[in-house]
């Protein structure tokens, strides 16, 4: 390890985390943190990274334009598991080494998915607000154990969620471009087509990355395959769902409810969608349990040395 390497940390949450700061500074003498909490884009991002040979990035867009202006930059390490903001081909073209580890925050996301599913099923959000407003009435909901849950995407998070759901006794359906027969057999999970999953499931939850193959995977036509009594959860990435059609379905009663942690534009600006009573929204915190943050941060620190040029 070259302790004299100059490391830039663009992530605001990493920069303000005392444990991660201490552990990074124990390895490197020259570290620039994003202490001003800036949302770094364009020229401001380039200026922040200039003069550093290694960087820990999070939600910043990293592409050829960045590398062209920063010839001294040799390593990018990712804080977080999503790589949709990183142009992998650009890394390869510019001979940039990449540190990344998948699945480090999987339990944080899968637990939040279960929490939101139960909250929607039992109408916790509406009941909480009504009590605060002086209304005391009983809400009749459903048990998670009686639902059919369709998981779209069986990577690290999808597998973890499937395993946790098996303890509830739910019937779990799986859709993925890959097949995992041993895993499916172990947890009594049924692989199906995307169309079949959408038609059958009481709860549909997304756990795929955002790329050209998954963008708008739940288009208007696909969304309308879902049962009117169904719930939709997206704790993966914005851009996977037609949010305009989702809003219409919720308003018109063609979908029972939804819980989103991610949006096409963040923060979201469609106040009409955000204020629909049966739409539960959180500010991209799926991986933000303390345990998940530490795991992501430590993986990013390790990635400054444990890295490779993408194949």
Secondary structure as GFF3:
##gff-version 3
##sequence-region A 1 311
A	DSSP	beta_strand	6	9	.	.	.	ID=ss1
A	DSSP	alpha_helix	12	15	.	.	.	ID=ss2
A	DSSP	alpha_helix	18	25	.	.	.	ID=ss3
A	DSSP	beta_strand	30	33	.	.	.	ID=ss4
A	DSSP	alpha_helix	42	49	.	.	.	ID=ss5
A	DSSP	beta_strand	54	57	.	.	.	ID=ss6
A	DSSP	alpha_helix	64	69	.	.	.	ID=ss7
A	DSSP	beta_strand	75	78	.	.	.	ID=ss8
A	DSSP	alpha_helix	88	93	.	.	.	ID=ss9
A	DSSP	beta_strand	97	99	.	.	.	ID=ss10
A	DSSP	alpha_helix	106	122	.	.	.	ID=ss11
A	DSSP	alpha_helix	124	132	.	.	.	ID=ss12
A	DSSP	three_ten_helix	144	146	.	.	.	ID=ss13
A	DSSP	beta_strand	148	152	.	.	.	ID=ss14
A	DSSP	alpha_helix	156	168	.	.	.	ID=ss15
A	DSSP	beta_strand	171	175	.	.	.	ID=ss16
A	DSSP	alpha_helix	181	186	.	.	.	ID=ss17
A	DSSP	beta_strand	189	191	.	.	.	ID=ss18
A	DSSP	alpha_helix	194	200	.	.	.	ID=ss19
A	DSSP	beta_strand	203	206	.	.	.	ID=ss20
A	DSSP	alpha_helix	220	223	.	.	.	ID=ss21
A	DSSP	beta_strand	231	234	.	.	.	ID=ss22
A	DSSP	alpha_helix	243	251	.	.	.	ID=ss23
A	DSSP	beta_strand	257	260	.	.	.	ID=ss24
A	DSSP	alpha_helix	271	274	.	.	.	ID=ss25
A	DSSP	beta_strand	279	281	.	.	.	ID=ss26
A	DSSP	alpha_helix	290	303	.	.	.	ID=ss27
A	DSSP	beta_strand	308	309	.	.	.	ID=ss28
###
